[in-house]
Amino acid sequence: LDELQEELKYEPKIALTAGKDPIAFYKRFLKFVDYLEEKGKMFLEINEKNSKDVTNLFSGLSIVKIQKDFSSLDRFLLIQK
């Protein structure tokens, strides 16, 4: 983590490391999908390296869309019930 960009050094280590399961954080959100109202939306910031796995995790929902950031990397996941 010493080679991080200066603007990321304030982030807690847990926010920057994936651990054994790189999509474990997103699996926690699955239980909250039931609380969304019909056509309710959830936005998640994602890592471009895990975008397909995270998208597959939420694939049972009506809309799962990935939005790119200004560097054209997969960055945001839109989930709609």
N, C-alpha and C positions, 0 to 999 in steps of 0.2 A: 504493500500500500504506500510505500515511500515514494513511488514514481507517479502518484496521482497528480492530476491537474490541480493547481492551487485552489480553484473554486470548489473542488470536491473535498478538500481536506477537513472541512467543518462537519461533514456527514458522519454519523455514527458508523462504526465498522460493520454492524449488522445490516445496514442499508446498502453496503457496497460489496458484500460477499454472499455467495449463493449457498454455501454449505453443501451438504450431501445431496439435497434435493433442490435443484435450482428453481422449481416452480412451487415449492411448499408455501410460500407467502400467498400465492394466488389461490391455492386450494382452500385456504381459510375463508375466502370470499364466496365460495360456492354456497355455504349455508345462508348467506345473506340475500342471495338471489330470490329466495322465496318471499322475502319481505318487500320486494319491488312490486309496485302496483302494475296493473296491465299497461303495457307500453312504457313502463318505468325504465330509466336508463342508469347505467353504472359506467363510470370512466376509470380506467386504470392506466397508470404509467407502466410501460413494460421495457424490458431489455430486448434489443433487436435479435440477440442470439437465442432467445427463448420464445420468440413471438409465435411460432407455429405450435409449440407445445401448450402455451397458454391459451391460444385460440381454440385448440382441440379440447381443452379442459371445459370451455364454455360453449361447445358446439351445439348443445341441445337447446339453446335459446333462439329466439326469433332472429335477432340480428347480432352478428359478431363482426365487427369491422375494425381493421387496423388503420390507424392514421400515421402518416410519416411525419418526422420532425423537419426542421429547416435543412438538415444535412441529408435528407432523403432516407433516413433510417426508420425502421418500424419503432414507434415510440408510445403510442396511445392505443388502448383497446376500448372500443365502445361496445357495451353489451346492452341489449334491449330485450325485455321479457315479452 
